[in-house]
């Protein structure tokens, strides 16, 4: 159960936009406090949603043996959603998630771009909340835990692992920045251009991988 949930959490953590935004905040006038508030917002959203999803799924009895079909039906539905989002992203015209990557086109910046245009601890906190709203892969990770019918200690430990893995895309750069500020800034700066060019492909790939796994698992479960 833990390995499967952690696997979906790894796919949920694939967020080039979150890393690009972290690079912006670490380059702000108050990098430590701004980046810390960004991580705080991300952690609060992730923990809150994990607990809410867990409670809802347990309250509906999806962890009970008699709920076999609804349990796998939900998994199948999450897989379809992940695949649909992946297809949508692959057909959608590329847009810049952060300032400075508009290709010279006079487009109105999106919400995340506006929040990062003038970095501050407050806007960083809000950005963390928004970027870490639950995705299909994150819900799938929590669903694995919720339907495992494990005890409270194991469930709590599994949720903690999912949260840590999901938010790793932002807390790891912050920790490395605190220890090696110049090196971290240089690495993030060098990685920015590559992420701008290939980040969407990474996200689409993660969605398709998760979608296929969930669809196959859900379909097989419903046929048993």
N, C-alpha and C positions, 0 to 999 in steps of 0.2 A: 504493500500500500504506500509506504513512505517513498520508495523509489519511483513509483508511478506518479505520485503527486509532485515530487521534486522535478521529475522530467517535464511535466506540464508547466511548472513554475519557471524552469529554464527557458522554455519557449515564450512564456509571458514576459520574461525579462528582456527579450530581444527588442530593444527600443532605441534605435539610433537617435531619434529626436530627443529623448531624455538625456542622452550623453552629450549631444550638441548643446543643449540648454545648459547642462552642467559646465561645459567649457565657457559659455557666455558668463555665467555667474562667477566662475573662478577668475575671470578676467575683469570683474567689476571693481568699483572703488573700495568695497568692503567685502572681499571674496570669502573670508571664513564665515562670517555671520550670514551672508546671503546664501551661500551654498548649504550651510547647516539648516537654515529655514526651509530650503528646497527639499532636503532630505527628510526633514521633520514632516512637511506636508505630505510627501510621498508615503512615509511610514504610517502616518495617521490614516490616510485614505485606505492603504492596503490592509492594515490591521482591522479597521472598522468594517470594511467590506467582507473580509474573510470571516469575521465573527457573525455578521448579519447573514451571509449566505449559508454558513454552517448551521445557524439556528433555524433558518427557514427550511432547509433541507431535512434536518432532523425532526422539526415540528410536523412536517408533512409525512413522516414515517418512511422516507425513501431508504433508510438503513434497515428496514424490516424485510425478512425473507418474502413476505406476501406482496411486497412492492417491487417484485423482480422486473416486470415489464415497464412500469413508469421509470424505474431507475435507469434502465438501458435506453428507454425512449428519450430521456433527458440527455443522455450521453450522445445519442445519435443526433438530436437536435442541435447540440452545441457544435458537433462536427460539421453539420450543414451550415451553420452560421459562420464558423471559421473559414470554410471553403468559400462561401459567398463573399465575405469581406475580402479574402485574398483575390478573388476574381475582380471585384470592384476596384481594388487598389491597383491591380495590374492594368486595368483599362482606363483608369483615371489619369488625367494629365498631371505631371509632376508639379507639386507646389512646394515652396520653401517653408519649413517649419520655424525658422529663426531668421532674424534680420541679416541682410547682406548677401542673400542668395536668390534674388528675384530675376536674375538674368537681364536686368535693365528694363523690365516691363513695368509700367506704372500700375501695379495692382494694389488693391487695398490689402494691407497685411492682416493675417489671421489673428485670432485671440492670443495664441501663444507668442507670436511675433510682437504683438503690442505689449504683452506683459514683460518680455525680455528686452524691449527697446531701451527702457530706463531701469536697469536692475536695482532692486531694493529688497531687504528682507521680507517685506510684506508681499510684494509681487512674486517673490521666489516661493513663498509658502503657498500662495494660491496656485501657482504653476505646478507645484508638486501635487496638490490635490487633483488638479485637472488631468495631468498626464498619467496619473496612476489610478484613474477610474477603472473598474474591473473590465477585463477583456474576456473573450470566450475561453482562451487558454487558462486564464487565472481562475475563472469559474469552474473549469474542468478539474483543475488541481484541487480546489476546495471540495468539489463534488466527490472526488475519489476518497477524501478523508471522511466526509460526512456519511457516505454510504458504506464505510468499512465496518461500522458498528463496533468500533474499538472503545476502550475505556477512556475516561477523562484524561489521565496523564499522557497516554499515547496520542490521543487526539490533539491535546494542547501542544505537545512536542512537534507533531506533524504540521500543525498550523504555523508554528514558529519557524520551522524550516522553510515552508512555502513563502512566508513573508520575507525572511532574510534573503532567499534566492531571488525573489521577484524584485526587491528593491536594491539588489547588489549593483545594478547598472549605475546607481547614483552614490551609494554609500562607499563603494570601493574607491572611486576617484577622489572622493573627499578625504578618505583616510590616507591615500597615497599623497595627496596634496599637502596634508598636514605634516607628513614625514619628509616628503621631497617636493617642495613647492615648484622649484624651477623645472625639474625633470618632468613632473606631471603636467605642467602647463605646456611644455614643449611637445610632449607626446600627444596631448589632446589637440593642440594646434595642428600638428602634422596629420592627425587622424581625421580632422574635420573635413578636408576635401574628399577623402576616400569615402567617408560616411555620407556626404552629400550626394555622391555619385552612385553609391551602391547600397545605401541604407534601406531604401524601399524594397530592394530585392531581398534583403535579409528578412525584413518583416513579412513579406509575401511568402517566402520560403517557410518561415516558422508557422504561419497560419495554415499553409497547405499540409505541412507535416502533421500538425496537431489535428487538422480537419480529417485527414485520411485515417489517422489512428482512432479518432473518436467515432467516425462513421463505421469503420470496420468492427470496432469493439462493440458499439451499440447494436449494429445489425446482427452480429453473431450472438450477442446476449438475448436478443428478441427471438431468435430462432431456437433457442434451447428449451 
